[in-house]
Amino acid sequence: MTSTLLRRRTRRSRAHLGALAVIAVICVSCSNAPAKTSGTADASAATARAKAVQFAACMRHNGVSGFPDPDSSGQLTIDAIANGSSLDTQSAAFKQAMTACKDLEPPGFTGTKRSAQQQEAALRFAECIRDNGVKDFPDPSPDSPLVDTNRIPSAAGPGGMSKLKAAMQKCSDAAAGAGVTGGR
């Protein structure tokens, strides 16, 4: 009788420990508190990536179904979205989702106005792109994405994106001078 009682208590204790472990995992994964970091770059990068993933999920939840997750480094910028997807960053749905998800927006997502020196590099970049086969590539304004495929009619045509990507590779130095921090 004593051994039966002891086995029941042991099973009950293990069941309680298992339940507590599950609750602890749920509480940690659902917590809205910022993750504790040890001050390392890895920890802050993981936190930044987690915030960018939440932002992407919010954008999809608010009507931008094709909104991508950040890359493996956690980078997510409006330039990369306008440049690397077919999303219309000027659509009403995109703008509404941006408003709804503003609190989750990762740092640097919308960028900032380019400095005079960066704008000069952006204009050199645009000229380089045109010189490398994308004749309808527009000059970017100081506060717009460097590349917005919605403003490049030839990008939608056959081979248009391939031609644009090839030109962008040839002109990458000018893009870096323009302050591009995300995408390629």
C-alpha positions as CSV (number, residue, x, y, z in Angstrom):
1,M,0.0,0.0,0.0
2,T,2.8,2.4,0.9
3,S,4.6,1.7,-2.4
4,T,1.4,2.3,-4.4
5,L,0.9,5.6,-2.6
6,L,4.5,6.6,-3.2
7,R,4.2,5.8,-7.0
8,R,1.1,8.0,-7.2
9,R,2.8,10.9,-5.5
10,T,5.8,10.5,-7.7
11,R,3.6,10.5,-10.9
12,R,1.7,13.5,-9.6
13,S,4.9,15.4,-8.8
14,R,6.3,14.6,-12.3
15,A,3.0,15.7,-13.8
16,H,3.1,19.0,-11.9
17,L,6.7,19.6,-12.9
18,G,5.8,18.9,-16.5
19,A,2.9,21.3,-16.3
20,L,5.0,24.0,-14.7
21,A,7.6,23.6,-17.4
22,V,5.0,24.0,-20.2
23,I,3.6,27.1,-18.4
24,A,7.1,28.6,-18.1
25,V,7.7,28.1,-21.8
26,I,4.4,29.7,-22.7
27,C,4.9,32.6,-20.4
28,V,8.4,33.3,-21.8
29,S,7.3,33.0,-25.4
30,C,4.2,35.2,-25.0
31,S,5.7,37.9,-22.9
32,N,5.5,41.4,-24.2
33,A,8.5,42.4,-22.0
34,P,11.7,43.1,-23.9
35,A,14.1,40.3,-24.0
36,K,17.0,40.5,-21.5
37,T,20.2,40.9,-23.2
38,S,23.7,40.3,-22.0
39,G,24.9,43.4,-23.8
40,T,26.3,41.5,-26.8
41,A,25.7,42.4,-30.4
42,D,24.2,39.0,-30.9
43,A,21.5,39.6,-28.3
44,S,20.6,43.0,-29.6
45,A,20.5,41.7,-33.2
46,A,18.2,38.9,-32.1
47,T,15.9,41.4,-30.4
48,A,15.9,43.7,-33.5
49,R,15.1,40.7,-35.7
50,A,12.3,39.6,-33.4
51,K,10.8,43.1,-33.6
52,A,11.1,43.1,-37.4
53,V,9.4,39.7,-37.5
54,Q,6.5,41.1,-35.4
55,F,6.3,44.1,-37.7
56,A,6.1,41.9,-40.8
57,A,3.4,39.8,-39.2
58,C,1.4,42.9,-38.3
59,M,1.7,44.2,-41.9
60,R,0.3,40.9,-43.2
61,H,-2.4,40.9,-40.6
62,N,-3.4,44.4,-41.7
63,G,-3.9,43.6,-45.3
64,V,-0.4,43.4,-47.0
65,S,-0.4,39.7,-47.5
66,G,2.8,39.5,-49.4
67,F,4.9,41.5,-46.9
68,P,8.2,39.6,-46.4
69,D,9.9,38.6,-43.2
70,P,13.3,40.3,-42.5
71,D,16.5,38.6,-43.9
72,S,18.6,36.4,-41.7
73,S,20.5,39.4,-40.3
74,G,17.2,41.0,-39.2
75,Q,17.4,43.8,-41.8
76,L,14.1,45.1,-43.1
77,T,14.0,48.4,-44.9
78,I,11.4,50.2,-47.2
79,D,14.1,50.2,-49.9
80,A,14.3,46.4,-49.7
81,I,10.5,46.1,-49.8
82,A,10.0,48.5,-52.7
83,N,13.0,47.0,-54.5
84,G,12.7,43.3,-53.8
85,S,9.0,42.6,-54.1
86,S,6.0,43.4,-56.1
87,L,4.3,45.3,-53.2
88,D,3.0,48.7,-54.0
89,T,4.4,50.8,-51.1
90,Q,2.2,53.7,-52.3
91,S,-1.1,51.8,-52.1
92,A,-3.8,52.7,-49.6
93,A,-3.6,49.2,-48.0
94,F,0.1,49.5,-47.5
95,K,-0.2,53.0,-46.0
96,Q,-3.0,51.9,-43.7
97,A,-1.0,48.9,-42.5
98,M,2.0,51.1,-41.8
99,T,-0.2,53.3,-39.6
100,A,-1.6,50.3,-37.8
101,C,1.9,48.8,-37.2
102,K,3.8,52.0,-36.5
103,D,4.6,50.9,-32.9
104,L,6.3,47.8,-34.2
105,E,8.3,49.4,-37.0
106,P,11.9,48.4,-36.7
107,P,14.5,51.2,-36.4
108,G,15.5,52.6,-39.8
109,F,12.7,50.9,-41.7
110,T,11.6,54.0,-43.5
111,G,15.0,55.5,-43.5
112,T,15.6,59.2,-43.3
113,K,16.1,62.0,-45.7
114,R,19.4,61.6,-47.5
115,S,22.1,64.2,-46.8
116,A,23.2,66.4,-49.7
117,Q,26.3,64.1,-50.2
118,Q,24.1,61.0,-50.1
119,Q,21.6,62.6,-52.6
120,E,24.5,63.3,-55.0
121,A,25.5,59.6,-54.8
122,A,21.8,58.7,-55.3
123,L,21.7,60.7,-58.5
124,R,25.0,59.2,-59.7
125,F,23.5,55.8,-59.0
126,A,20.4,56.6,-61.1
127,E,22.6,57.8,-63.9
128,C,24.7,54.6,-63.7
129,I,21.5,52.5,-63.8
130,R,20.3,54.3,-66.9
131,D,23.8,54.0,-68.5
132,N,23.6,50.2,-67.9
133,G,20.4,49.6,-69.8
134,V,17.4,50.8,-67.6
135,K,16.6,54.0,-69.6
136,D,13.4,54.7,-67.6
137,F,15.1,54.7,-64.2
138,P,14.0,57.9,-62.4
139,D,16.1,60.2,-60.2
140,P,15.1,59.5,-56.6
141,S,14.1,62.4,-54.4
142,P,16.0,62.9,-51.1
143,D,13.3,61.2,-49.0
144,S,12.2,58.4,-51.3
145,P,13.5,54.9,-51.7
146,L,16.6,54.7,-53.9
147,V,14.9,52.1,-56.1
148,D,11.1,51.9,-56.4
149,T,10.2,49.3,-59.1
150,N,6.7,50.8,-59.2
151,R,8.2,53.9,-60.9
152,I,10.2,51.9,-63.4
153,P,7.8,50.7,-66.2
154,S,10.4,48.5,-67.9
155,A,10.9,46.5,-64.7
156,A,7.4,44.9,-65.3
157,G,8.3,43.8,-68.8
158,P,10.0,40.6,-69.9
159,G,13.5,40.5,-68.5
160,G,13.1,43.9,-66.9
161,M,13.9,42.8,-63.4
162,S,17.0,40.8,-64.6
163,K,18.2,43.9,-66.4
164,L,17.6,46.1,-63.4
165,K,19.4,43.7,-61.0
166,A,22.4,43.4,-63.3
167,A,22.6,47.2,-63.5
168,M,22.2,47.5,-59.7
169,Q,25.2,45.1,-59.2
170,K,27.3,47.3,-61.5
171,C,26.3,50.4,-59.7
172,S,26.5,49.1,-56.1
173,D,29.3,51.5,-55.1
174,A,27.1,54.5,-55.8
175,A,24.2,52.9,-53.9
176,A,26.5,52.5,-50.8
177,G,27.4,56.2,-51.1
178,A,23.7,57.0,-51.1
179,G,23.3,55.5,-47.6
180,V,21.6,52.2,-48.6
181,T,21.8,50.0,-45.5
182,G,19.4,47.1,-46.4
183,G,18.6,44.9,-49.3
184,R,21.3,44.4,-52.0
